[in-house]
Amino acid sequence: MGLEVMLEGWAFNDERYMEFGEPEDWQDKGTVTDAAGRFGLLFAPPRAFTFELVAKRPGFARERRDLNELFAGDVRDLGEVELLRGGAIQGRLLAADGTPISGETFRVSANGHSANLNHAPTARQPTVEQATVDPQSGAFRLEDLAPGRVQLTAWRKGSARIDGPQVVVVPGETVVQDLVYGGPDLERITLSLSTRHFYPLRPERDSIRLSGVEIEARTPGADPSRGDLAFDGLAPGAYTLTIDDPRFLPWSQTGIAPGTAVQAKLVGSSVLVLDVRDEGGSALPLYRVDATIRNVNFFPTRFRLRNGTTPLAGGRLDGLVAGDYTIAVSIAGLGARTREVEGLHANETRALSFVFGAQAALAGRVRRPTGAPVADADVLLLAPAMEDDSPASHIVVQNGFFSDATRARRELARRRTDEDGAFRFELPAAGTYALYTYRGALDAATESMNVAEGEQCAGVELVLPAGALIRGHVALPPGGRCPGLRVSGWVEGSNSALGMFDPDPDRVALASDGSFELGPFAAGLAELTLLLPEEFLSGSYSQGDRIAGGLPLGSVELVEGAVARADFDVAASFPGEVSVDVLVDGAPAVGVKVALLDLIDTVELEHSRTLSNLAGHARLPVFPGTYRLLVEDIDNGWSTLAAAPLQVSAGQTRSALVSVDLVAGELACVDASSGAPLVGQDVALFVAHDGGWHHLRRHLRTDATGRLALTLPVGDYGFARAGQPAAARLTWTASGPLTARIEL
């Protein structure tokens, strides 16, 4: 009762901002829960926005939910959320000699996000809280943290961050943990780069130089903790940083002391001079400018350069970086015009003209075969494929990728139909276009259409099939309980043109009586699968006849416009459960990943996964079968796979104890050809099993001498340079590595 709930919103990305704009009058929404703990928020969601829902009560951890995209008329029922009683961490920020750091402004954060969490699905966002360190005593206190493992981090203005220890938060208790700030950043200068307009573009590393007294000018290495550039092992003194890449205006900063984090804000050296006029030759002073960078391998590629609220002095658009562009100029009421810019050189100034006449448009509606309009359907404006274009051509969405791009249609813009099923596109230029729409698993596309300069092409109709529904029932065994079981449906041969961006197969949770309704689907043969609750496996994939976290139920023939019936009895295949206790060095392991695997040839099929709780316990529902038990701590770089298979029967619980003893050791990593130390290199770790390898999903990184400091269970391992198969093999014994040097 009386719990404060806030909904915060902001533009999701540049693409959504450019298409829909950002309302000037948006204010975050707030409310409080009633006597039953319930709440509701009614608002008009801006199309460009993504949202975060935040609930907070003193003594409990802050609760967050991400709501990526909301449409007018959407209703989101978040169900019941149990707030977690919070715990606290207090301590002092200490110098390397153990004395409190005082007189400076530091911040400390506790972050519950971990690499383990990336591979264990949960709707609950990790706990993240910050606090200011007392400048006199060096003391700090972080409150209302969710129970579990968090990473402590400290930083100060103008300095790189320091990662402290991992701490286990206990509800209702205060954990005392000091944080020592004396690490390598005090002998390091870090450099973060940003480029005006085009943030992915970076100067060449060899154009960046650090110079100072008694050192030779040097180029930077990488700071693995932040992804920035770094200069390490610096003596006290004042240093100078310069960047001299001709694609950017020269940049430099002097008087930099070790322990400083430098931000270089770069500006491209190329210029476009825009001349924008109407058909009568009169200048048009207010216009928006967007640029799409072509022939690059990063995303996004489209950027807003001018918002058009004030004139562009002299039409001079500076700050571009050498390369290939599509420049789009847009004027309210007149639409957009585009021009291609090929091979813009460093330090070049190039003129570009745009003429605005009557704007072409493409409009229509989406309907069912009965004529009924389809509201809230996405409609994509497409550039036709350069080769073999047809309504069945693959579609590359904005900022997407396809290996055979010449045979793919490319998304230019998208709209959502209104209540009458209507849509309209203002076209950037005369040319050839196509349209595509989808709603759930149903889609429709047009042939390519030629639109002349100024032509108003209206009345285009996209007809979505009515589709077919599946209603059915899954009979559970008497007393069988596994809340959150889901049914998934997929129609053979119904893959849409969106490919990997295709909407997921329709999935619904079983009702308490085992009933379900799926669809609509396209006509055809639908394959149905029973899936584990989403908190144990969010997606599903297959290998042969095995489905990750799923049980094939059977198939049903679907007829356009009809309702099919599908009933199943799963008593003999109802999920069992594996109850696992994990000990590391004799103590309960908190927040490690626990999973049940199917090993099929060289493929690992993961059937259920979760994180261990404060007691080191994990429970995993899983369908009957034979599995291997995996326990790993991706954060701390170790993994172990049980040698003996685990048999799980329908409706039964199996118990398992995994006790891991970690052994510390070091490895020297050298180049296999030259024997030179591999300094600052990413190294992949593999764990041996049944003649194959399990890959730890985190790269390790060698230090400034090419060494790896590891803490691993006893076993056989493989090592490789990042992205390569296991090359060097060794045994880790109870006293450390059997050999102290590996060649990669």
RAKA-V871572 format. One record per residue. N is the residue number from 1. SS is DSSP state (helix for helix, strand for strand, loop for the rest). PHI is phi in whole degrees, -180 to 180 (* if undefined). OMEGA is omega in whole degrees, -180 to 180 (999 if undefined). Layout:
n = <N,N>
ss = <SS,SS>
phi = <PHI,PHI>
omega = <OMEGA,OMEGA>
This chain:
n = <1,2,3,4,5,6,7,8,9,10,11,12,13,14,15,16,17,18,19,20,21,22,23,24,25,26,27,28,29,30,31,32,33,34,35,36,37,38,39,40,41,42,43,44,45,46,47,48,49,50,51,52,53,54,55,56,57,58,59,60,61,62,63,64,65,66,67,68,69,70,71,72,73,74,75,76,77,78,79,80,81,82,83,84,85,86,87,88,89,90,91,92,93,94,95,96,97,98,99,100,101,102,103,104,105,106,107,108,109,110,111,112,113,114,115,116,117,118,119,120,121,122,123,124,125,126,127,128,129,130,131,132,133,134,135,136,137,138,139,140,141,142,143,144,145,146,147,148,149,150,151,152,153,154,155,156,157,158,159,160,161,162,163,164,165,166,167,168,169,170,171,172,173,174,175,176,177,178,179,180,181,182,183,184,185,186,187,188,189,190,191,192,193,194,195,196,197,198,199,200,201,202,203,204,205,206,207,208,209,210,211,212,213,214,215,216,217,218,219,220,221,222,223,224,225,226,227,228,229,230,231,232,233,234,235,236,237,238,239,240,241,242,243,244,245,246,247,248,249,250,251,252,253,254,255,256,257,258,259,260,261,262,263,264,265,266,267,268,269,270,271,272,273,274,275,276,277,278,279,280,281,282,283,284,285,286,287,288,289,290,291,292,293,294,295,296,297,298,299,300,301,302,303,304,305,306,307,308,309,310,311,312,313,314,315,316,317,318,319,320,321,322,323,324,325,326,327,328,329,330,331,332,333,334,335,336,337,338,339,340,341,342,343,344,345,346,347,348,349,350,351,352,353,354,355,356,357,358,359,360,361,362,363,364,365,366,367,368,369,370,371,372,373,374,375,376,377,378,379,380,381,382,383,384,385,386,387,388,389,390,391,392,393,394,395,396,397,398,399,400,401,402,403,404,405,406,407,408,409,410,411,412,413,414,415,416,417,418,419,420,421,422,423,424,425,426,427,428,429,430,431,432,433,434,435,436,437,438,439,440,441,442,443,444,445,446,447,448,449,450,451,452,453,454,455,456,457,458,459,460,461,462,463,464,465,466,467,468,469,470,471,472,473,474,475,476,477,478,479,480,481,482,483,484,485,486,487,488,489,490,491,492,493,494,495,496,497,498,499,500,501,502,503,504,505,506,507,508,509,510,511,512,513,514,515,516,517,518,519,520,521,522,523,524,525,526,527,528,529,530,531,532,533,534,535,536,537,538,539,540,541,542,543,544,545,546,547,548,549,550,551,552,553,554,555,556,557,558,559,560,561,562,563,564,565,566,567,568,569,570,571,572,573,574,575,576,577,578,579,580,581,582,583,584,585,586,587,588,589,590,591,592,593,594,595,596,597,598,599,600,601,602,603,604,605,606,607,608,609,610,611,612,613,614,615,616,617,618,619,620,621,622,623,624,625,626,627,628,629,630,631,632,633,634,635,636,637,638,639,640,641,642,643,644,645,646,647,648,649,650,651,652,653,654,655,656,657,658,659,660,661,662,663,664,665,666,667,668,669,670,671,672,673,674,675,676,677,678,679,680,681,682,683,684,685,686,687,688,689,690,691,692,693,694,695,696,697,698,699,700,701,702,703,704,705,706,707,708,709,710,711,712,713,714,715,716,717,718,719,720,721,722,723,724,725,726,727,728,729,730,731,732,733,734,735,736,737,738,739,740,741,742,743,744>
ss = <loop,loop,loop,strand,strand,strand,strand,strand,strand,strand,strand,loop,loop,helix,helix,helix,helix,helix,helix,helix,loop,loop,loop,loop,loop,loop,loop,loop,strand,strand,strand,strand,loop,loop,loop,loop,loop,loop,loop,loop,loop,loop,loop,loop,loop,loop,loop,loop,strand,strand,strand,strand,strand,strand,strand,strand,loop,loop,loop,strand,loop,loop,strand,strand,strand,strand,strand,loop,loop,loop,loop,loop,loop,loop,loop,loop,loop,loop,loop,loop,loop,loop,loop,loop,strand,loop,strand,strand,strand,strand,strand,strand,strand,strand,loop,loop,loop,loop,loop,strand,loop,loop,loop,loop,loop,strand,strand,strand,strand,strand,strand,loop,loop,loop,loop,loop,helix,helix,helix,loop,loop,loop,loop,loop,loop,loop,loop,strand,strand,strand,strand,strand,loop,loop,loop,loop,loop,loop,strand,strand,strand,strand,strand,strand,strand,loop,loop,strand,strand,strand,strand,strand,strand,strand,strand,strand,loop,loop,loop,loop,loop,strand,strand,strand,strand,strand,strand,strand,strand,loop,loop,loop,loop,strand,strand,strand,loop,loop,strand,strand,loop,loop,loop,helix,helix,helix,helix,loop,strand,strand,strand,strand,strand,strand,strand,loop,loop,loop,loop,loop,loop,loop,loop,loop,helix,helix,helix,strand,strand,strand,strand,strand,loop,loop,strand,strand,strand,strand,loop,loop,strand,strand,strand,loop,loop,loop,loop,strand,strand,strand,strand,loop,loop,loop,loop,loop,loop,loop,strand,strand,strand,strand,strand,loop,loop,loop,loop,strand,loop,loop,strand,strand,strand,strand,strand,strand,loop,loop,loop,loop,strand,strand,strand,strand,strand,strand,loop,strand,strand,strand,strand,strand,strand,strand,strand,strand,strand,strand,loop,loop,loop,loop,strand,loop,loop,loop,loop,strand,strand,strand,strand,strand,strand,strand,loop,loop,loop,loop,loop,loop,loop,strand,strand,strand,strand,strand,loop,loop,loop,loop,loop,loop,helix,helix,helix,strand,strand,strand,strand,strand,loop,loop,strand,strand,strand,strand,strand,strand,strand,strand,strand,loop,loop,loop,strand,strand,strand,strand,strand,strand,strand,strand,strand,strand,loop,loop,loop,loop,strand,strand,strand,strand,strand,strand,strand,strand,loop,loop,loop,loop,strand,strand,strand,strand,strand,strand,strand,strand,loop,loop,loop,loop,strand,loop,loop,loop,loop,strand,strand,strand,strand,strand,strand,loop,loop,loop,loop,loop,loop,loop,loop,loop,loop,strand,strand,strand,loop,loop,loop,loop,loop,loop,loop,loop,helix,helix,helix,strand,strand,strand,strand,strand,strand,strand,strand,strand,loop,loop,loop,loop,loop,strand,strand,strand,strand,strand,loop,loop,loop,loop,strand,strand,strand,strand,strand,strand,strand,strand,strand,loop,loop,strand,strand,strand,strand,loop,loop,loop,strand,strand,strand,loop,loop,loop,loop,strand,strand,strand,strand,strand,strand,strand,strand,strand,loop,loop,loop,strand,strand,strand,strand,strand,strand,strand,strand,loop,loop,loop,loop,loop,loop,loop,loop,loop,loop,strand,strand,strand,strand,strand,strand,loop,loop,loop,loop,loop,loop,loop,helix,helix,helix,loop,loop,loop,loop,strand,strand,strand,strand,loop,loop,loop,loop,loop,strand,strand,strand,strand,strand,strand,strand,loop,loop,strand,strand,strand,strand,strand,strand,strand,strand,loop,loop,loop,loop,loop,loop,loop,loop,loop,loop,strand,strand,loop,loop,strand,strand,loop,loop,strand,strand,strand,strand,strand,strand,strand,strand,strand,loop,loop,loop,loop,strand,strand,strand,strand,strand,strand,strand,loop,helix,helix,helix,loop,loop,strand,strand,strand,strand,strand,strand,strand,strand,strand,loop,loop,strand,strand,loop,loop,loop,loop,strand,strand,strand,strand,strand,strand,strand,strand,loop,loop,strand,strand,strand,strand,strand,strand,strand,strand,strand,loop,loop,loop,loop,loop,strand,strand,strand,strand,strand,strand,loop,loop,strand,strand,strand,strand,strand,strand,strand,strand,strand,loop,loop,loop,loop,strand,strand,strand,strand,loop,loop,loop,loop,strand,strand,strand,loop,loop,loop,loop,strand,strand,strand,strand,strand,strand,strand,strand,loop,strand,strand,strand,strand,strand,strand,strand,strand,strand,loop,loop,loop,loop,loop,loop,strand,loop,loop,loop,loop,strand,strand,strand,strand,strand,strand,strand,strand,loop,loop,strand,strand,strand,strand,loop,loop,loop,loop,strand,strand,loop,loop,loop,loop,loop,strand,strand,strand,strand,strand,strand,strand,loop,strand,strand,strand,strand,strand,strand,strand,loop,loop,loop,loop,loop,loop,strand,strand,strand,strand,strand,strand,loop,loop,strand,strand,loop,loop,loop,strand,strand,strand,loop>
phi = <*,74,-77,-79,-124,-123,-113,-106,-135,-159,-62,-68,-161,-62,-64,-68,-64,-68,-78,-115,75,-126,-66,-75,-102,-67,-131,-59,-101,-141,-159,-129,-76,-86,-62,-94,82,-98,-151,-148,-128,-118,-161,-95,-78,-62,-63,-81,-90,-113,-135,-131,-99,-126,-125,-144,-138,-54,92,-125,-69,-62,-107,-128,-138,-87,-124,-62,-148,-122,-117,-55,93,-64,-125,-111,-101,-87,69,-97,-121,-93,-68,-96,-63,-89,-124,-133,-128,-131,-179,-128,-94,-115,-76,-61,-88,91,-88,-62,-84,-136,84,-128,-93,-115,-120,-125,-128,-120,-125,-84,-72,-146,-64,-60,-64,-60,-116,-140,-65,-160,-78,-78,-76,-65,-69,-143,-138,-130,-151,-91,-78,-62,-70,-88,-102,77,-84,-144,-147,-112,-118,55,-91,-67,-63,128,-90,-130,-105,-87,-140,-125,-157,-133,-61,80,-136,-68,-81,-119,-84,-92,-78,-83,-130,-94,-86,-114,-60,78,-122,-111,-94,-97,-149,-80,-128,-92,-107,-153,-77,-66,-66,-74,-116,-132,-114,-103,-132,-108,-115,-142,-118,-56,77,-119,-63,-74,-79,-132,-72,-64,-62,-74,-90,-102,-132,-112,-134,-176,-65,64,-133,-79,-56,-134,-96,-83,-98,-105,-94,-64,-76,-128,82,-85,-95,-147,-116,-108,66,-93,-78,-56,149,-109,-123,-123,-108,-133,-126,-131,-100,-60,-73,-125,-66,-58,-136,-156,-147,-112,65,-93,-97,-56,93,-104,-103,-98,-114,-103,-101,-96,-130,-62,-95,-99,-137,-113,-108,-95,-120,-116,-139,-90,-63,-84,93,-80,-68,-112,-82,-108,-155,-94,-128,-122,-125,-111,-83,-106,60,-128,-117,-127,-132,-76,-117,-113,-138,-86,-101,-142,-93,82,-84,-134,-64,-91,-56,66,66,-87,-106,-99,86,-81,-108,-47,157,-109,-136,-114,-102,-114,-109,-123,-131,-57,86,-117,85,-130,-130,-123,-140,-89,-118,-102,58,-66,-92,-60,65,-86,-117,-128,-87,-145,-115,-135,-120,-106,-114,-64,-91,-75,-145,-133,-139,178,-151,-108,-141,-87,-58,-77,98,-65,-70,-112,-86,59,-97,-75,-122,-108,-88,-123,-88,-60,-65,-72,-132,53,-68,-161,-59,-91,-61,-61,-116,-96,-73,-57,63,-96,-145,-146,-64,-111,-63,-68,-104,-119,-77,-122,-70,-102,-162,-145,-131,-120,-67,-85,-66,-94,78,-86,-146,-154,-119,-84,-87,-71,-168,-63,161,-108,-136,-141,-128,-143,-138,-150,-146,67,-90,-105,-149,-156,-143,-104,-69,-70,-130,-91,-120,-80,-57,78,-72,-101,-92,-114,82,-71,-117,-110,-106,-86,-58,-68,79,-130,-106,-123,-117,-163,-150,-111,-80,-96,-68,-55,77,-70,-133,-156,-55,96,-57,-126,-115,-119,-128,-148,-96,-60,76,-104,-59,-85,-68,-77,59,-66,-95,-63,-57,-60,-55,-62,-133,-139,-80,-65,-69,-60,-93,89,-84,-157,-138,-123,123,-79,-119,-69,-62,145,-93,-96,-99,-111,-135,-92,-114,-65,-55,-62,-68,-107,-165,-79,-102,-146,-148,-132,-142,64,-98,-103,-115,-61,65,-139,-125,-59,-95,146,-125,-146,-83,-109,-118,-51,79,-111,-111,-98,-108,-146,-120,-141,-117,-115,-55,-80,-127,-66,-58,-96,-146,-112,-104,-121,-112,-117,-116,-122,53,86,-113,-56,-92,-99,73,-91,-81,-125,-145,-111,-115,-110,-100,-118,55,-99,-102,-101,-104,-89,-104,-162,-153,-163,-110,-71,-90,-62,-91,74,-105,-143,-122,-131,-71,-161,-72,-53,162,-112,-135,-114,-94,-110,-128,-151,-118,-65,-56,-101,77,-138,-155,-143,-122,-59,-73,-90,-69,-120,-95,-117,-104,-59,70,-104,-109,-108,-108,-146,-118,-115,-113,-114,-107,-95,-124,-84,-171,-128,-127,-94,-106,-128,-70,-64,-87,-99,79,-75,-60,-90,-90,62,-105,-78,-126,-94,-111,-123,-109,-73,-156,46,82,-118,-138,-100,-95,-68,-83,-160,-84,-91,-135,-73,-87,-69,-111,84,-106,-114,-98,-127,-131,-131,-71,-61,163,-103,-135,-125,-132,-157,-64,-53,87,-111,-70,-55,-115,-90,-118,-155,-106,-98,-100,-67,-114,118,-68,-67,-123,-94,-140,-127,-107,-125>
omega = <177,178,-180,179,180,173,-180,-177,178,-180,-173,180,-178,-177,-180,178,-178,-178,-171,-178,-179,-178,-179,-173,-179,172,178,-174,179,176,175,-179,178,-176,180,-180,-177,178,174,177,179,-176,177,-176,173,-174,-177,-167,160,-171,171,178,-175,175,-177,174,-180,-180,-179,180,176,-179,-178,172,177,176,-168,-175,178,179,176,-179,178,173,179,176,-176,178,-179,180,178,177,-180,177,-173,172,-176,172,173,-179,178,174,-172,171,-176,-180,176,179,180,175,-179,176,178,-180,177,171,176,177,171,-175,-179,179,179,176,176,-177,179,-175,175,-171,174,178,-176,179,-179,179,177,178,-180,176,177,178,178,-174,179,-172,-175,-177,174,176,177,-174,175,175,177,179,-179,-174,176,177,176,179,176,175,175,-178,179,-180,174,-180,174,175,178,-177,168,-176,176,179,180,-178,177,-179,175,177,178,-179,175,-180,-177,-180,179,-172,-173,-177,179,174,-172,167,178,-178,172,-173,170,-179,180,-178,-167,-171,179,-175,-177,175,175,-174,-178,175,-178,-177,171,179,180,-178,173,171,172,178,-176,174,-173,165,-180,173,-173,-177,-174,-174,177,172,-175,171,-173,174,-176,174,176,-180,-180,-176,179,176,176,174,-175,174,-174,179,-179,172,-178,180,175,175,-177,175,-177,180,172,-175,-178,172,-176,175,177,179,-171,178,178,-174,-176,-174,167,176,-173,174,-174,-175,172,-176,180,178,179,-180,176,-169,-175,-180,177,-180,174,180,172,178,-180,176,175,-176,177,177,-6,179,-176,-172,176,-179,180,179,172,-180,177,179,176,-173,179,-176,-172,-180,-175,176,176,179,-177,-180,-180,-175,159,-179,178,176,-176,178,-180,179,-179,178,-173,172,-178,174,177,176,-177,170,175,-174,173,179,179,170,-175,179,-179,-176,179,179,-179,170,176,-175,175,-180,178,-173,178,178,176,-178,172,177,178,-175,-180,-180,176,180,175,175,175,175,-178,170,-171,164,-178,175,-180,178,173,-179,176,177,-180,-178,175,-180,173,-179,180,-177,176,-177,175,-173,-179,-171,-178,179,-179,169,-175,180,177,-179,176,178,175,-174,177,-175,177,-178,-173,175,178,176,168,-172,-179,-179,172,180,-178,-176,173,-179,178,176,176,174,-174,-178,-177,180,178,-179,178,165,176,-176,175,179,-177,178,177,-177,175,-176,-176,175,177,-180,173,-175,176,177,175,179,-180,178,173,172,-177,-176,175,-179,-180,178,179,-180,-179,180,171,-175,178,175,-176,173,180,178,178,-180,-179,177,-176,178,-177,-179,-178,177,-175,177,178,176,180,171,-179,179,175,175,175,171,-177,179,178,-179,179,172,-178,172,6,176,168,179,-180,-179,-178,175,-178,-178,173,-175,175,176,-174,-178,179,175,-174,-180,175,176,-172,173,-173,-180,-180,-178,-179,177,-175,177,177,180,-177,-177,178,-180,-178,180,-179,176,-176,176,179,179,-180,-180,-176,175,-176,-178,-177,-177,-178,-178,166,-178,173,180,-172,170,-176,174,174,-175,175,-178,178,-179,-177,172,174,180,176,-176,175,-174,167,-180,-178,-174,-180,-176,173,177,-177,-174,179,-179,178,175,177,-177,-176,179,-177,-175,176,175,-175,170,-180,178,-178,179,179,-173,170,-176,180,172,179,176,-176,178,-174,167,175,-177,176,-177,-177,-178,-175,176,-178,-179,180,-180,-178,174,-176,178,174,178,179,175,176,179,-175,172,-177,-179,-179,177,180,176,171,-178,-178,176,-175,-178,-173,-176,-179,178,177,-174,176,-177,174,-178,178,179,179,178,-177,172,172,180,178,-175,168,-176,173,-171,176,178,171,-177,179,-178,-175,177,180,-177,174,172,-173,172,-170,169,175,180,-180,-173,172,179,179,169,-176,178,-179,175,-179,-177,-180,-179,176,177,176,-174,179,177,178,-177,180,173,-173,-176,176,179,-177,999>
